[in-house]
Amino acid sequence: MRSFYHYMMRYRGNQQADDEKQLAEWMFEDHSFPKQSTSYHELSNYLELNIPFSNALVVFDQLFDHYQAEEN
């Protein structure tokens, strides 16, 4: 199973500036982000402590659901 970070890199470079792209760009730039993790709790806790923008957790929850559906 690939990591959530790897899954999110598909959103980098999108032509439209949306929340998915913003989260992916932030994850790429954050050198402390748990890039090998597949754990919802580990990633969610990290985002809660380092929230990059106001609705990042909502965006994360939606994208994590898509990630799990695609990876399983």
PDB file of N, CA, C and O in Angstrom, chain B, residues numbered from 101:
ATOM      1  N   MET B 101       0.851  -1.180   0.000  1.00  0.00           N
ATOM      2  CA  MET B 101       0.000   0.000   0.000  1.00  0.00           C
ATOM      3  C   MET B 101       0.898   1.245   0.000  1.00  0.00           C
ATOM      4  O   MET B 101       1.813   1.367   0.814  1.00  0.00           O
ATOM      5  N   ARG B 102       0.621   2.141  -0.906  1.00  0.00           N
ATOM      6  CA  ARG B 102       1.407   3.383  -0.935  1.00  0.00           C
ATOM      7  C   ARG B 102       0.939   4.320   0.169  1.00  0.00           C
ATOM      8  O   ARG B 102      -0.176   4.191   0.675  1.00  0.00           O
ATOM      9  N   SER B 103       1.782   5.244   0.530  1.00  0.00           N
ATOM     10  CA  SER B 103       1.469   6.175   1.609  1.00  0.00           C
ATOM     11  C   SER B 103       0.444   7.217   1.153  1.00  0.00           C
ATOM     12  O   SER B 103       0.243   7.437  -0.041  1.00  0.00           O
ATOM     13  N   PHE B 104      -0.185   7.841   2.124  1.00  0.00           N
ATOM     14  CA  PHE B 104      -1.136   8.914   1.816  1.00  0.00           C
ATOM     15  C   PHE B 104      -0.416  10.074   1.137  1.00  0.00           C
ATOM     16  O   PHE B 104      -0.961  10.698   0.226  1.00  0.00           O
ATOM     17  N   TYR B 105       0.779  10.357   1.569  1.00  0.00           N
ATOM     18  CA  TYR B 105       1.585  11.415   0.943  1.00  0.00           C
ATOM     19  C   TYR B 105       1.756  11.131  -0.551  1.00  0.00           C
ATOM     20  O   TYR B 105       1.551  12.018  -1.381  1.00  0.00           O
ATOM     21  N   HIS B 106       2.123   9.920  -0.884  1.00  0.00           N
ATOM     22  CA  HIS B 106       2.303   9.549  -2.288  1.00  0.00           C
ATOM     23  C   HIS B 106       0.991   9.726  -3.060  1.00  0.00           C
ATOM     24  O   HIS B 106       0.991  10.236  -4.181  1.00  0.00           O
ATOM     25  N   TYR B 107      -0.109   9.309  -2.465  1.00  0.00           N
ATOM     26  CA  TYR B 107      -1.427   9.503  -3.073  1.00  0.00           C
ATOM     27  C   TYR B 107      -1.702  10.991  -3.331  1.00  0.00           C
ATOM     28  O   TYR B 107      -2.218  11.358  -4.387  1.00  0.00           O
ATOM     29  N   MET B 108      -1.360  11.827  -2.376  1.00  0.00           N
ATOM     30  CA  MET B 108      -1.653  13.262  -2.470  1.00  0.00           C
ATOM     31  C   MET B 108      -0.831  13.995  -3.529  1.00  0.00           C
ATOM     32  O   MET B 108      -1.235  15.062  -3.991  1.00  0.00           O
ATOM     33  N   MET B 109       0.285  13.452  -3.910  1.00  0.00           N
ATOM     34  CA  MET B 109       1.145  14.146  -4.870  1.00  0.00           C
ATOM     35  C   MET B 109       0.489  14.286  -6.239  1.00  0.00           C
ATOM     36  O   MET B 109       0.970  15.054  -7.072  1.00  0.00           O
ATOM     37  N   ARG B 110      -0.593  13.566  -6.487  1.00  0.00           N
ATOM     38  CA  ARG B 110      -1.340  13.725  -7.734  1.00  0.00           C
ATOM     39  C   ARG B 110      -2.012  15.101  -7.817  1.00  0.00           C
ATOM     40  O   ARG B 110      -2.345  15.563  -8.909  1.00  0.00           O
ATOM     41  N   TYR B 111      -2.210  15.747  -6.681  1.00  0.00           N
ATOM     42  CA  TYR B 111      -2.880  17.047  -6.650  1.00  0.00           C
ATOM     43  C   TYR B 111      -1.917  18.221  -6.813  1.00  0.00           C
ATOM     44  O   TYR B 111      -2.345  19.352  -7.039  1.00  0.00           O
ATOM     45  N   ARG B 112      -0.622  17.951  -6.697  1.00  0.00           N
ATOM     46  CA  ARG B 112       0.365  19.026  -6.897  1.00  0.00           C
ATOM     47  C   ARG B 112       0.374  19.417  -8.366  1.00  0.00           C
ATOM     48  O   ARG B 112       0.284  18.564  -9.249  1.00  0.00           O
ATOM     49  N   GLY B 113       0.482  20.702  -8.614  1.00  0.00           N
ATOM     50  CA  GLY B 113       0.576  21.170  -9.986  1.00  0.00           C
ATOM     51  C   GLY B 113      -0.754  21.297 -10.698  1.00  0.00           C
ATOM     52  O   GLY B 113      -0.784  21.608 -11.889  1.00  0.00           O
ATOM     53  N   ASN B 114      -1.866  21.062  -9.993  1.00  0.00           N
ATOM     54  CA  ASN B 114      -3.176  21.278 -10.618  1.00  0.00           C
ATOM     55  C   ASN B 114      -3.259  22.701 -11.148  1.00  0.00           C
ATOM     56  O   ASN B 114      -2.707  23.626 -10.552  1.00  0.00           O
ATOM     57  N   GLN B 115      -3.934  22.870 -12.242  1.00  0.00           N
ATOM     58  CA  GLN B 115      -4.081  24.195 -12.830  1.00  0.00           C
ATOM     59  C   GLN B 115      -4.934  25.113 -11.960  1.00  0.00           C
ATOM     60  O   GLN B 115      -4.644  26.303 -11.838  1.00  0.00           O
ATOM     61  N   GLN B 116      -5.971  24.569 -11.365  1.00  0.00           N
ATOM     62  CA  GLN B 116      -6.821  25.397 -10.512  1.00  0.00           C
ATOM     63  C   GLN B 116      -6.321  25.362  -9.073  1.00  0.00           C
ATOM     64  O   GLN B 116      -5.894  24.321  -8.573  1.00  0.00           O
ATOM     65  N   ALA B 117      -6.380  26.487  -8.438  1.00  0.00           N
ATOM     66  CA  ALA B 117      -5.939  26.595  -7.040  1.00  0.00           C
ATOM     67  C   ALA B 117      -7.104  26.177  -6.147  1.00  0.00           C
ATOM     68  O   ALA B 117      -7.968  26.994  -5.826  1.00  0.00           O
ATOM     69  N   ASP B 118      -7.128  24.913  -5.749  1.00  0.00           N
ATOM     70  CA  ASP B 118      -8.191  24.430  -4.874  1.00  0.00           C
ATOM     71  C   ASP B 118      -7.583  23.919  -3.567  1.00  0.00           C
ATOM     72  O   ASP B 118      -6.364  23.890  -3.397  1.00  0.00           O
ATOM     73  N   ASP B 119      -8.455  23.523  -2.662  1.00  0.00           N
ATOM     74  CA  ASP B 119      -7.990  23.080  -1.344  1.00  0.00           C
ATOM     75  C   ASP B 119      -7.137  21.814  -1.432  1.00  0.00           C
ATOM     76  O   ASP B 119      -6.193  21.647  -0.660  1.00  0.00           O
ATOM     77  N   GLU B 120      -7.466  20.931  -2.362  1.00  0.00           N
ATOM     78  CA  GLU B 120      -6.684  19.709  -2.525  1.00  0.00           C
ATOM     79  C   GLU B 120      -5.249  20.042  -2.918  1.00  0.00           C
ATOM     80  O   GLU B 120      -4.298  19.482  -2.372  1.00  0.00           O
ATOM     81  N   LYS B 121      -5.107  20.951  -3.863  1.00  0.00           N
ATOM     82  CA  LYS B 121      -3.771  21.370  -4.289  1.00  0.00           C
ATOM     83  C   LYS B 121      -3.046  22.057  -3.146  1.00  0.00           C
ATOM     84  O   LYS B 121      -1.864  21.795  -2.920  1.00  0.00           O
ATOM     85  N   GLN B 122      -3.730  22.927  -2.424  1.00  0.00           N
ATOM     86  CA  GLN B 122      -3.109  23.641  -1.312  1.00  0.00           C
ATOM     87  C   GLN B 122      -2.591  22.666  -0.256  1.00  0.00           C
ATOM     88  O   GLN B 122      -1.492  22.846   0.268  1.00  0.00           O
ATOM     89  N   LEU B 123      -3.377  21.635   0.060  1.00  0.00           N
ATOM     90  CA  LEU B 123      -2.944  20.650   1.044  1.00  0.00           C
ATOM     91  C   LEU B 123      -1.750  19.850   0.517  1.00  0.00           C
ATOM     92  O   LEU B 123      -0.792  19.616   1.254  1.00  0.00           O
ATOM     93  N   ALA B 124      -1.798  19.436  -0.727  1.00  0.00           N
ATOM     94  CA  ALA B 124      -0.693  18.670  -1.314  1.00  0.00           C
ATOM     95  C   ALA B 124       0.591  19.491  -1.354  1.00  0.00           C
ATOM     96  O   ALA B 124       1.667  18.969  -1.061  1.00  0.00           O
ATOM     97  N   GLU B 125       0.491  20.745  -1.705  1.00  0.00           N
ATOM     98  CA  GLU B 125       1.674  21.609  -1.749  1.00  0.00           C
ATOM     99  C   GLU B 125       2.251  21.806  -0.349  1.00  0.00           C
ATOM    100  O   GLU B 125       3.467  21.797  -0.161  1.00  0.00           O
ATOM    101  N   TRP B 126       1.370  21.983   0.624  1.00  0.00           N
ATOM    102  CA  TRP B 126       1.836  22.144   2.008  1.00  0.00           C
ATOM    103  C   TRP B 126       2.540  20.881   2.487  1.00  0.00           C
ATOM    104  O   TRP B 126       3.593  20.956   3.120  1.00  0.00           O
ATOM    105  N   MET B 127       1.958  19.712   2.185  1.00  0.00           N
ATOM    106  CA  MET B 127       2.573  18.448   2.582  1.00  0.00           C
ATOM    107  C   MET B 127       3.954  18.297   1.948  1.00  0.00           C
ATOM    108  O   MET B 127       4.886  17.826   2.599  1.00  0.00           O
ATOM    109  N   PHE B 128       4.087  18.685   0.705  1.00  0.00           N
ATOM    110  CA  PHE B 128       5.360  18.590  -0.001  1.00  0.00           C
ATOM    111  C   PHE B 128       6.415  19.495   0.631  1.00  0.00           C
ATOM    112  O   PHE B 128       7.577  19.110   0.760  1.00  0.00           O
ATOM    113  N   GLU B 129       6.005  20.691   1.020  1.00  0.00           N
ATOM    114  CA  GLU B 129       6.939  21.667   1.584  1.00  0.00           C
ATOM    115  C   GLU B 129       7.289  21.399   3.050  1.00  0.00           C
ATOM    116  O   GLU B 129       8.335  21.840   3.526  1.00  0.00           O
ATOM    117  N   ASP B 130       6.423  20.683   3.763  1.00  0.00           N
ATOM    118  CA  ASP B 130       6.638  20.410   5.188  1.00  0.00           C
ATOM    119  C   ASP B 130       7.560  19.197   5.349  1.00  0.00           C
ATOM    120  O   ASP B 130       7.127  18.060   5.161  1.00  0.00           O
ATOM    121  N   HIS B 131       8.801  19.431   5.688  1.00  0.00           N
ATOM    122  CA  HIS B 131       9.787  18.360   5.790  1.00  0.00           C
ATOM    123  C   HIS B 131       9.545  17.431   6.973  1.00  0.00           C
ATOM    124  O   HIS B 131      10.139  16.356   7.043  1.00  0.00           O
ATOM    125  N   SER B 132       8.688  17.826   7.895  1.00  0.00           N
ATOM    126  CA  SER B 132       8.379  16.976   9.053  1.00  0.00           C
ATOM    127  C   SER B 132       7.127  16.132   8.848  1.00  0.00           C
ATOM    128  O   SER B 132       6.805  15.291   9.688  1.00  0.00           O
ATOM    129  N   PHE B 133       6.424  16.344   7.752  1.00  0.00           N
ATOM    130  CA  PHE B 133       5.201  15.586   7.504  1.00  0.00           C
ATOM    131  C   PHE B 133       5.527  14.095   7.451  1.00  0.00           C
ATOM    132  O   PHE B 133       6.524  13.701   6.846  1.00  0.00           O
ATOM    133  N   PRO B 134       4.688  13.257   8.086  1.00  0.00           N
ATOM    134  CA  PRO B 134       4.950  11.802   8.095  1.00  0.00           C
ATOM    135  C   PRO B 134       4.677  11.180   6.715  1.00  0.00           C
ATOM    136  O   PRO B 134       3.609  10.615   6.480  1.00  0.00           O
ATOM    137  N   LYS B 135       5.629  11.290   5.840  1.00  0.00           N
ATOM    138  CA  LYS B 135       5.454  10.947   4.427  1.00  0.00           C
ATOM    139  C   LYS B 135       5.271   9.456   4.153  1.00  0.00           C
ATOM    140  O   LYS B 135       4.758   9.092   3.095  1.00  0.00           O
ATOM    141  N   GLN B 136       5.668   8.603   5.058  1.00  0.00           N
ATOM    142  CA  GLN B 136       5.516   7.162   4.840  1.00  0.00           C
ATOM    143  C   GLN B 136       4.247   6.586   5.479  1.00  0.00           C
ATOM    144  O   GLN B 136       3.980   5.389   5.361  1.00  0.00           O
ATOM    145  N   SER B 137       3.478   7.422   6.143  1.00  0.00           N
ATOM    146  CA  SER B 137       2.334   6.940   6.919  1.00  0.00           C
ATOM    147  C   SER B 137       1.129   6.581   6.054  1.00  0.00           C
ATOM    148  O   SER B 137       0.845   7.216   5.039  1.00  0.00           O
ATOM    149  N   THR B 138       0.438   5.542   6.499  1.00  0.00           N
ATOM    150  CA  THR B 138      -0.858   5.162   5.936  1.00  0.00           C
ATOM    151  C   THR B 138      -1.944   5.236   7.008  1.00  0.00           C
ATOM    152  O   THR B 138      -3.094   4.876   6.756  1.00  0.00           O
ATOM    153  N   SER B 139      -1.582   5.701   8.199  1.00  0.00           N
ATOM    154  CA  SER B 139      -2.464   5.715   9.361  1.00  0.00           C
ATOM    155  C   SER B 139      -3.281   7.009   9.436  1.00  0.00           C
ATOM    156  O   SER B 139      -2.732   8.110   9.488  1.00  0.00           O
ATOM    157  N   TYR B 140      -4.596   6.844   9.439  1.00  0.00           N
ATOM    158  CA  TYR B 140      -5.477   8.012   9.568  1.00  0.00           C
ATOM    159  C   TYR B 140      -5.167   8.787  10.839  1.00  0.00           C
ATOM    160  O   TYR B 140      -5.063  10.013  10.811  1.00  0.00           O
ATOM    161  N   HIS B 141      -5.022   8.084  11.945  1.00  0.00           N
ATOM    162  CA  HIS B 141      -4.831   8.752  13.238  1.00  0.00           C
ATOM    163  C   HIS B 141      -3.506   9.511  13.296  1.00  0.00           C
ATOM    164  O   HIS B 141      -3.458  10.637  13.790  1.00  0.00           O
ATOM    165  N   GLU B 142      -2.455   8.912  12.803  1.00  0.00           N
ATOM    166  CA  GLU B 142      -1.165   9.596  12.799  1.00  0.00           C
ATOM    167  C   GLU B 142      -1.219  10.865  11.950  1.00  0.00           C
ATOM    168  O   GLU B 142      -0.738  11.918  12.369  1.00  0.00           O
ATOM    169  N   LEU B 143      -1.797  10.763  10.774  1.00  0.00           N
ATOM    170  CA  LEU B 143      -1.881  11.918   9.874  1.00  0.00           C
ATOM    171  C   LEU B 143      -2.830  12.983  10.409  1.00  0.00           C
ATOM    172  O   LEU B 143      -2.527  14.175  10.356  1.00  0.00           O
ATOM    173  N   SER B 144      -3.961  12.557  10.916  1.00  0.00           N
ATOM    174  CA  SER B 144      -4.936  13.496  11.462  1.00  0.00           C
ATOM    175  C   SER B 144      -4.362  14.253  12.657  1.00  0.00           C
ATOM    176  O   SER B 144      -4.532  15.467  12.769  1.00  0.00           O
ATOM    177  N   ASN B 145      -3.685  13.536  13.544  1.00  0.00           N
ATOM    178  CA  ASN B 145      -3.058  14.192  14.698  1.00  0.00           C
ATOM    179  C   ASN B 145      -2.008  15.203  14.260  1.00  0.00           C
ATOM    180  O   ASN B 145      -1.917  16.294  14.822  1.00  0.00           O
ATOM    181  N   TYR B 146      -1.223  14.842  13.267  1.00  0.00           N
ATOM    182  CA  TYR B 146      -0.199  15.760  12.771  1.00  0.00           C
ATOM    183  C   TYR B 146      -0.850  17.031  12.199  1.00  0.00           C
ATOM    184  O   TYR B 146      -0.400  18.144  12.470  1.00  0.00           O
ATOM    185  N   LEU B 147      -1.892  16.848  11.423  1.00  0.00           N
ATOM    186  CA  LEU B 147      -2.581  18.012  10.850  1.00  0.00           C
ATOM    187  C   LEU B 147      -3.231  18.876  11.921  1.00  0.00           C
ATOM    188  O   LEU B 147      -3.217  20.103  11.822  1.00  0.00           O
ATOM    189  N   GLU B 148      -3.798  18.250  12.937  1.00  0.00           N
ATOM    190  CA  GLU B 148      -4.417  19.024  14.014  1.00  0.00           C
ATOM    191  C   GLU B 148      -3.393  19.909  14.719  1.00  0.00           C
ATOM    192  O   GLU B 148      -3.712  21.026  15.125  1.00  0.00           O
ATOM    193  N   LEU B 149      -2.183  19.420  14.865  1.00  0.00           N
ATOM    194  CA  LEU B 149      -1.134  20.200  15.531  1.00  0.00           C
ATOM    195  C   LEU B 149      -0.468  21.226  14.612  1.00  0.00           C
ATOM    196  O   LEU B 149       0.109  22.203  15.089  1.00  0.00           O
ATOM    197  N   ASN B 150      -0.544  21.010  13.314  1.00  0.00           N
ATOM    198  CA  ASN B 150       0.165  21.857  12.351  1.00  0.00           C
ATOM    199  C   ASN B 150      -0.751  22.341  11.235  1.00  0.00           C
ATOM    200  O   ASN B 150      -0.326  22.432  10.083  1.00  0.00           O
ATOM    201  N   ILE B 151      -1.986  22.649  11.557  1.00  0.00           N
ATOM    202  CA  ILE B 151      -3.000  22.954  10.547  1.00  0.00           C
ATOM    203  C   ILE B 151      -2.532  24.070   9.596  1.00  0.00           C
ATOM    204  O   ILE B 151      -2.230  25.182  10.029  1.00  0.00           O
ATOM    205  N   PRO B 152      -2.477  23.752   8.299  1.00  0.00           N
ATOM    206  CA  PRO B 152      -1.954  24.712   7.339  1.00  0.00           C
ATOM    207  C   PRO B 152      -2.962  25.781   6.892  1.00  0.00           C
ATOM    208  O   PRO B 152      -2.566  26.883   6.511  1.00  0.00           O
ATOM    209  N   PHE B 153      -4.261  25.461   6.936  1.00  0.00           N
ATOM    210  CA  PHE B 153      -5.312  26.427   6.600  1.00  0.00           C
ATOM    211  C   PHE B 153      -6.607  25.971   7.253  1.00  0.00           C
ATOM    212  O   PHE B 153      -6.720  24.821   7.676  1.00  0.00           O
ATOM    213  N   SER B 154      -7.574  26.860   7.334  1.00  0.00           N
ATOM    214  CA  SER B 154      -8.744  26.658   8.197  1.00  0.00           C
ATOM    215  C   SER B 154      -9.529  25.372   7.933  1.00  0.00           C
ATOM    216  O   SER B 154      -9.943  24.723   8.893  1.00  0.00           O
ATOM    217  N   ASN B 155      -9.746  24.985   6.713  1.00  0.00           N
ATOM    218  CA  ASN B 155     -10.545  23.784   6.454  1.00  0.00           C
ATOM    219  C   ASN B 155      -9.697  22.591   6.014  1.00  0.00           C
ATOM    220  O   ASN B 155     -10.200  21.681   5.355  1.00  0.00           O
ATOM    221  N   ALA B 156      -8.438  22.593   6.370  1.00  0.00           N
ATOM    222  CA  ALA B 156      -7.534  21.509   5.976  1.00  0.00           C
ATOM    223  C   ALA B 156      -7.991  20.150   6.508  1.00  0.00           C
ATOM    224  O   ALA B 156      -7.844  19.142   5.816  1.00  0.00           O
ATOM    225  N   LEU B 157      -8.534  20.104   7.705  1.00  0.00           N
ATOM    226  CA  LEU B 157      -8.960  18.824   8.270  1.00  0.00           C
ATOM    227  C   LEU B 157     -10.166  18.255   7.531  1.00  0.00           C
ATOM    228  O   LEU B 157     -10.272  17.040   7.364  1.00  0.00           O
ATOM    229  N   VAL B 158     -11.058  19.106   7.095  1.00  0.00           N
ATOM    230  CA  VAL B 158     -12.214  18.663   6.310  1.00  0.00           C
ATOM    231  C   VAL B 158     -11.732  18.091   4.980  1.00  0.00           C
ATOM    232  O   VAL B 158     -12.177  17.025   4.555  1.00  0.00           O
ATOM    233  N   VAL B 159     -10.830  18.803   4.336  1.00  0.00           N
ATOM    234  CA  VAL B 159     -10.266  18.354   3.059  1.00  0.00           C
ATOM    235  C   VAL B 159      -9.528  17.030   3.260  1.00  0.00           C
ATOM    236  O   VAL B 159      -9.674  16.105   2.460  1.00  0.00           O
ATOM    237  N   PHE B 160      -8.742  16.944   4.321  1.00  0.00           N
ATOM    238  CA  PHE B 160      -8.021  15.709   4.624  1.00  0.00           C
ATOM    239  C   PHE B 160      -8.983  14.546   4.792  1.00  0.00           C
ATOM    240  O   PHE B 160      -8.768  13.485   4.205  1.00  0.00           O
ATOM    241  N   ASP B 161     -10.037  14.718   5.578  1.00  0.00           N
ATOM    242  CA  ASP B 161     -10.996  13.634   5.809  1.00  0.00           C
ATOM    243  C   ASP B 161     -11.588  13.131   4.497  1.00  0.00           C
ATOM    244  O   ASP B 161     -11.685  11.923   4.282  1.00  0.00           O
ATOM    245  N   GLN B 162     -11.982  14.048   3.624  1.00  0.00           N
ATOM    246  CA  GLN B 162     -12.556  13.658   2.332  1.00  0.00           C
ATOM    247  C   GLN B 162     -11.538  12.901   1.483  1.00  0.00           C
ATOM    248  O   GLN B 162     -11.847  11.855   0.911  1.00  0.00           O
ATOM    249  N   LEU B 163     -10.327  13.437   1.408  1.00  0.00           N
ATOM    250  CA  LEU B 163      -9.308  12.810   0.579  1.00  0.00           C
ATOM    251  C   LEU B 163      -8.840  11.479   1.163  1.00  0.00           C
ATOM    252  O   LEU B 163      -8.496  10.566   0.412  1.00  0.00           O
ATOM    253  N   PHE B 164      -8.821  11.356   2.481  1.00  0.00           N
ATOM    254  CA  PHE B 164      -8.419  10.086   3.080  1.00  0.00           C
ATOM    255  C   PHE B 164      -9.437   9.004   2.758  1.00  0.00           C
ATOM    256  O   PHE B 164      -9.063   7.851   2.540  1.00  0.00           O
ATOM    257  N   ASP B 165     -10.717   9.355   2.724  1.00  0.00           N
ATOM    258  CA  ASP B 165     -11.753   8.391   2.322  1.00  0.00           C
ATOM    259  C   ASP B 165     -11.511   7.902   0.887  1.00  0.00           C
ATOM    260  O   ASP B 165     -11.607   6.706   0.611  1.00  0.00           O
ATOM    261  N   HIS B 166     -11.199   8.832  -0.018  1.00  0.00           N
ATOM    262  CA  HIS B 166     -10.903   8.472  -1.412  1.00  0.00           C
ATOM    263  C   HIS B 166      -9.659   7.587  -1.485  1.00  0.00           C
ATOM    264  O   HIS B 166      -9.619   6.605  -2.227  1.00  0.00           O
ATOM    265  N   TYR B 167      -8.657   7.952  -0.706  1.00  0.00           N
ATOM    266  CA  TYR B 167      -7.410   7.203  -0.650  1.00  0.00           C
ATOM    267  C   TYR B 167      -7.668   5.761  -0.217  1.00  0.00           C
ATOM    268  O   TYR B 167      -7.175   4.824  -0.845  1.00  0.00           O
ATOM    269  N   GLN B 168      -8.430   5.584   0.842  1.00  0.00           N
ATOM    270  CA  GLN B 168      -8.709   4.234   1.323  1.00  0.00           C
ATOM    271  C   GLN B 168      -9.496   3.415   0.307  1.00  0.00           C
ATOM    272  O   GLN B 168      -9.228   2.229   0.116  1.00  0.00           O
ATOM    273  N   ALA B 169     -10.459   4.045  -0.338  1.00  0.00           N
ATOM    274  CA  ALA B 169     -11.249   3.331  -1.338  1.00  0.00           C
ATOM    275  C   ALA B 169     -10.379   2.897  -2.515  1.00  0.00           C
ATOM    276  O   ALA B 169     -10.567   1.808  -3.058  1.00  0.00           O
ATOM    277  N   GLU B 170      -9.457   3.717  -2.900  1.00  0.00           N
ATOM    278  CA  GLU B 170      -8.580   3.417  -4.034  1.00  0.00           C
ATOM    279  C   GLU B 170      -7.521   2.381  -3.680  1.00  0.00           C
ATOM    280  O   GLU B 170      -7.159   1.555  -4.518  1.00  0.00           O
ATOM    281  N   GLU B 171      -7.027   2.418  -2.463  1.00  0.00           N
ATOM    282  CA  GLU B 171      -5.951   1.522  -2.059  1.00  0.00           C
ATOM    283  C   GLU B 171      -6.435   0.148  -1.617  1.00  0.00           C
ATOM    284  O   GLU B 171      -5.646  -0.796  -1.578  1.00  0.00           O
ATOM    285  N   ASN B 172      -7.702   0.018  -1.288  1.00  0.00           N
ATOM    286  CA  ASN B 172      -8.220  -1.293  -0.828  1.00  0.00           C
ATOM    287  C   ASN B 172      -8.977  -1.999  -1.905  1.00  0.00           C
ATOM    288  O   ASN B 172      -9.475  -3.103  -1.688  1.00  0.00           O
TER     289      ASN B 172
END
